[in-house]
């Protein structure tokens, strides 16, 4: 999936979160709800995060230069990693601090019904954003399960948006439950407990994102399916009879580096070897279109001494 494909999900999330943040801050100001305030900060962080994802996509479009000969594609991984850090610090840590404060020093809620209405509207908007992210991810995910898609995807933006939106929906449910329990029991401690729960939820999501984005930022290789396709298409059995070794690495979500040493059939002329290498590159790019940068070294296969 191209960067432009992921932008639709990012813009949907940006629009939804910006409107939700304003509504939640107004609700928190009216009601004095800590869980509402935690959700407002959560939505504000998410809004900034969508901006960071768009900035990462823009920076990744820079042309390769002498300082970065392989291009700037990993900017998308870097900014997604920053998003995970923002979600952890601004979202999770603040909500946990606010939750502990509200539990230790409970405060009565004013007009809690306002909080319920705002949270219900926010849930509808977040549901729209989440549905858009799922639709955008469908082609990229294929038959893979959602959790495996999030763990294995080399596209950083869609898993980030999906986890943010799913976390927002669960957080809204927690906040709504906290406000309702506060209304029913007339005990504002429930509001603090809800705020703390939202902070823990955001922390878990942020840690998952940090781990996944760190792996992409360091550099991940091709998927097992891509490796198999590359190996099969490097060999033609007439000029190249085996792959001696193969290394791959994603330079960005849509660019894969392939470096291989292949065994050439003995006795071939230099011109025939060059033609065989060119043909192998063409076959690999047809099978794996994102294998844009390839280095293939011809050699003779030698068995290792016993």
C-alpha positions as CSV (number, residue, x, y, z in Angstrom):
1,X,0.0,0.0,0.0
2,X,1.3,3.4,-0.9
3,X,1.7,6.3,1.4
4,X,-1.2,8.1,-0.2
5,X,-3.4,5.1,0.7
6,X,-2.5,5.4,4.4
7,X,-3.1,9.2,4.3
8,X,-6.9,8.7,4.1
9,X,-6.9,6.8,7.5
10,X,-4.6,9.5,9.0
11,X,-6.8,12.4,7.8
12,X,-9.9,10.6,9.1
13,X,-8.2,10.1,12.5
14,X,-6.9,13.7,12.6
15,X,-10.3,15.2,11.8
16,X,-12.1,13.0,14.4
17,X,-9.6,13.5,17.2
18,X,-9.4,17.3,16.7
19,X,-13.1,17.7,17.1
20,X,-13.3,15.2,19.9
21,X,-10.5,16.9,21.9
22,X,-12.3,20.2,21.8
23,X,-15.6,18.6,23.0
24,X,-13.8,16.6,25.7
25,X,-12.0,19.6,27.1
26,X,-15.3,21.6,27.2
27,X,-16.9,18.6,29.0
28,X,-14.0,18.3,31.5
29,X,-14.3,22.0,32.2
30,X,-18.1,21.8,32.8
31,X,-18.1,18.6,34.8
32,X,-14.8,18.5,36.5
33,X,-14.4,14.9,35.5
34,X,-10.8,13.5,35.7
35,X,-11.6,10.7,33.3
36,X,-13.0,13.2,30.9
37,X,-9.9,15.3,31.2
38,X,-7.7,12.3,30.7
39,X,-9.6,11.4,27.5
40,X,-9.3,15.0,26.3
41,X,-5.5,14.9,26.7
42,X,-5.6,11.5,25.0
43,X,-7.4,13.0,22.0
44,X,-5.1,16.0,21.9
45,X,-2.1,13.7,21.9
46,X,-3.7,11.6,19.1
47,X,-4.3,14.8,17.1
48,X,-0.7,15.8,17.3
49,X,0.3,12.2,16.5
50,X,-1.6,12.3,13.2
51,X,0.3,15.5,12.3
52,X,3.6,13.7,13.1
53,X,2.6,10.8,10.8
54,X,1.9,13.1,8.0
55,X,5.1,15.0,8.6
56,X,7.0,11.6,8.5
57,X,5.4,10.8,5.1
58,X,6.4,14.2,3.7
59,X,10.0,13.9,4.9
60,X,10.2,10.4,3.5
61,X,9.6,11.8,0.0
62,X,12.9,13.6,-0.1
63,X,15.2,12.5,-2.9
64,X,18.3,10.5,-2.0
65,X,21.5,12.5,-1.7
66,X,25.2,12.1,-0.9
67,X,24.5,12.0,2.8
68,X,21.6,9.6,2.6
69,X,22.3,7.6,-0.6
70,X,19.5,5.1,0.2
71,X,16.9,7.9,0.6
72,X,14.8,9.1,3.5
73,X,12.2,6.4,3.6
74,X,12.9,5.5,7.3
75,X,11.5,8.9,8.3
76,X,8.2,7.2,8.4
77,X,9.5,4.8,11.0
78,X,11.2,7.5,13.0
79,X,8.1,9.7,13.3
80,X,5.9,6.7,14.1
81,X,8.4,5.9,16.9
82,X,8.0,9.5,18.1
83,X,4.2,9.1,18.1
84,X,4.6,6.1,20.4
85,X,6.7,8.1,22.8
86,X,4.2,11.0,22.8
87,X,1.4,8.6,23.5
88,X,3.3,7.1,26.4
89,X,4.5,10.4,28.0
90,X,1.7,12.9,27.3
91,X,-1.1,10.4,27.2
92,X,-0.4,7.5,29.6
93,X,1.8,9.2,32.3
94,X,-0.5,12.2,32.6
95,X,-3.6,10.1,32.9
96,X,-2.0,7.9,35.6
97,X,-0.9,10.9,37.5
98,X,-4.4,12.5,37.3
99,X,-6.0,9.2,38.2
100,X,-3.9,8.8,41.4
101,X,-4.6,12.4,42.3
102,X,-8.4,12.0,41.8
103,X,-8.4,8.8,43.9
104,X,-6.5,10.5,46.7
105,X,-8.6,13.7,46.5
106,X,-12.0,12.9,45.0
107,X,-14.0,15.7,43.6
108,X,-17.8,15.8,42.9
109,X,-18.9,15.9,39.3
110,X,-21.0,18.8,38.0
111,X,-23.5,18.0,35.2
112,X,-22.3,14.4,34.6
113,X,-24.9,13.9,32.0
114,X,-23.0,16.3,29.8
115,X,-20.0,14.0,30.1
116,X,-22.1,11.0,29.1
117,X,-23.4,12.8,25.9
118,X,-20.0,14.0,24.9
119,X,-18.5,10.5,25.4
120,X,-21.2,8.9,23.3
121,X,-20.7,11.4,20.5
122,X,-16.9,10.8,20.7
123,X,-17.4,7.1,20.5
124,X,-19.3,7.5,17.2
125,X,-16.5,9.7,15.7
126,X,-13.8,7.3,16.9
127,X,-15.8,4.4,15.4
128,X,-15.8,6.2,12.0
129,X,-12.0,6.7,12.2
130,X,-11.4,3.1,13.2
131,X,-13.6,1.8,10.4
132,X,-11.7,3.9,7.9
133,X,-8.3,2.5,9.2
134,X,-9.6,-1.0,9.0
135,X,-10.9,-0.5,5.4
136,X,-7.5,1.1,4.4
137,X,-5.6,-1.9,6.0
138,X,-7.7,-4.6,4.4
139,X,-5.7,-4.8,1.1
140,X,-2.4,-4.7,2.9
141,X,-3.5,-7.3,5.6
142,X,-5.0,-9.9,3.2
143,X,-6.0,-13.0,5.1
144,X,-3.6,-12.3,8.0
145,X,-5.2,-11.8,11.4
146,X,-5.3,-8.2,12.8
147,X,-2.8,-8.8,15.6
148,X,-0.3,-10.5,13.2
149,X,-0.8,-7.7,10.8
150,X,0.1,-5.1,13.5
151,X,3.2,-7.2,14.5
152,X,4.4,-7.9,11.0
153,X,3.4,-4.9,8.9
154,X,6.2,-2.8,7.4
155,X,3.8,0.1,6.9
156,X,4.0,2.0,10.2
157,X,1.1,4.4,9.9
158,X,-1.9,2.1,9.7
159,X,-1.0,-0.1,12.7
160,X,-0.4,3.1,14.7
161,X,-3.8,4.6,13.7
162,X,-5.5,1.3,14.4
163,X,-4.0,0.9,17.8
164,X,-4.7,4.5,18.7
165,X,-8.3,4.3,17.6
166,X,-9.0,0.9,19.3
167,X,-7.4,2.3,22.4
168,X,-9.5,5.4,22.2
169,X,-12.7,3.3,21.9
170,X,-11.8,1.2,24.9
171,X,-10.8,4.4,26.8
172,X,-14.1,6.0,26.0
173,X,-15.9,3.0,27.4
174,X,-13.8,3.1,30.6
175,X,-14.5,6.9,30.9
176,X,-18.2,6.4,30.3
177,X,-18.4,3.5,32.9
178,X,-16.5,5.7,35.4
179,X,-18.9,8.6,35.0
180,X,-22.0,6.4,35.2
181,X,-20.7,4.6,38.4
182,X,-19.9,8.0,39.9
183,X,-23.5,9.1,39.2
184,X,-25.1,5.9,40.5
185,X,-23.0,5.6,43.7
186,X,-22.4,9.3,44.3
187,X,-18.8,8.3,44.9
188,X,-16.3,10.4,42.8
189,X,-13.5,7.8,43.5
190,X,-14.9,5.9,40.5
191,X,-13.9,8.8,38.3
192,X,-10.3,8.6,39.5
193,X,-10.3,4.8,39.0
194,X,-11.5,5.3,35.4
195,X,-8.8,7.9,34.8
196,X,-6.1,5.5,36.2
197,X,-7.5,2.7,33.9
198,X,-7.2,4.9,30.9
199,X,-3.6,5.7,31.7
200,X,-2.7,2.1,32.1
201,X,-4.5,1.3,28.8
202,X,-2.5,4.0,27.0
203,X,0.7,2.8,28.5
204,X,0.2,-0.8,27.2
205,X,-0.6,0.5,23.7
206,X,2.4,2.8,23.7
207,X,4.8,0.0,24.8
208,X,3.5,-2.2,22.0
209,X,4.0,0.6,19.5
210,X,7.5,1.5,20.8
211,X,8.6,-2.1,20.5
212,X,7.3,-2.5,17.0
213,X,8.5,0.9,15.7
214,X,11.9,0.3,17.2
215,X,12.2,-2.9,15.3
216,X,11.3,-1.2,12.0
217,X,13.6,1.7,12.7
218,X,16.6,-0.6,13.3
219,X,15.8,-2.4,10.1
220,X,13.7,-5.4,9.3
221,X,14.1,-7.9,6.5
222,X,11.6,-9.1,4.0
223,X,8.7,-11.3,5.0
224,X,9.1,-15.1,4.7
225,X,6.8,-15.1,1.6
226,X,8.9,-12.4,0.0
227,X,12.1,-14.2,0.8
228,X,10.7,-17.4,-0.8
229,X,9.6,-15.5,-3.9
230,X,13.0,-13.8,-4.2
231,X,14.9,-17.0,-3.9
232,X,12.7,-18.8,-6.5
233,X,13.1,-16.0,-9.0
234,X,16.8,-15.6,-8.7
235,X,17.4,-19.1,-9.9
236,X,16.7,-20.1,-13.6
237,X,18.6,-23.5,-13.6
238,X,20.3,-22.7,-16.9
239,X,22.6,-19.8,-15.9
240,X,22.0,-19.4,-12.1
241,X,21.6,-22.7,-10.3
242,X,21.4,-21.7,-6.6
243,X,21.4,-18.8,-4.1
244,X,24.5,-18.9,-2.0
245,X,23.3,-16.3,0.5
246,X,20.6,-13.6,0.6
247,X,20.2,-10.5,2.7
248,X,17.2,-8.1,2.6
249,X,16.2,-4.9,4.5
250,X,13.4,-2.5,4.3
251,X,14.7,1.1,3.5
252,X,11.1,2.3,3.9
253,X,7.6,0.8,3.7
254,X,7.7,0.7,-0.2
255,X,11.4,0.0,-0.8
256,X,13.2,-3.2,-0.2
257,X,17.0,-3.6,-0.5
258,X,18.1,-7.1,-1.8
259,X,21.7,-8.2,-1.7
260,X,22.5,-11.7,-2.9
261,X,25.4,-13.9,-3.9
262,X,24.3,-16.5,-6.6
263,X,26.1,-19.5,-8.0
264,X,26.7,-19.2,-11.8
265,X,26.9,-22.3,-14.0
266,X,30.6,-22.9,-14.7
267,X,31.9,-22.0,-18.2
268,X,29.7,-19.0,-19.0
269,X,31.1,-16.0,-20.7
270,X,31.1,-12.5,-19.0
271,X,28.4,-11.3,-21.3
272,X,26.2,-14.3,-20.5
273,X,26.7,-13.7,-16.8
274,X,25.7,-10.1,-17.1
275,X,22.6,-11.0,-19.1
276,X,21.6,-13.7,-16.5
277,X,22.0,-11.2,-13.6
278,X,19.8,-8.6,-15.4
279,X,17.2,-11.3,-16.1
280,X,17.2,-12.4,-12.5
281,X,16.7,-8.8,-11.3
282,X,13.7,-8.4,-13.7
283,X,12.1,-11.7,-12.4
284,X,12.5,-10.7,-8.8
285,X,11.1,-7.2,-9.3
286,X,8.1,-8.7,-11.2
287,X,7.4,-11.1,-8.3
288,X,8.3,-8.5,-5.5
289,X,7.7,-5.0,-6.9
290,X,9.1,-3.2,-3.8
291,X,12.5,-4.8,-4.4
292,X,13.7,-1.6,-6.0
293,X,17.4,-1.7,-5.0
294,X,19.2,-4.9,-5.8
295,X,22.9,-6.0,-5.7
296,X,23.5,-9.5,-7.1
297,X,27.1,-10.9,-6.9
298,X,27.9,-13.9,-9.2
299,X,30.2,-16.6,-7.8
300,X,30.9,-20.3,-8.1
301,X,29.4,-22.5,-5.4
302,X,31.9,-24.3,-3.3
303,X,31.0,-26.8,-0.7
304,X,32.3,-26.3,2.8
305,X,35.1,-28.6,3.8
306,X,34.1,-31.4,6.2
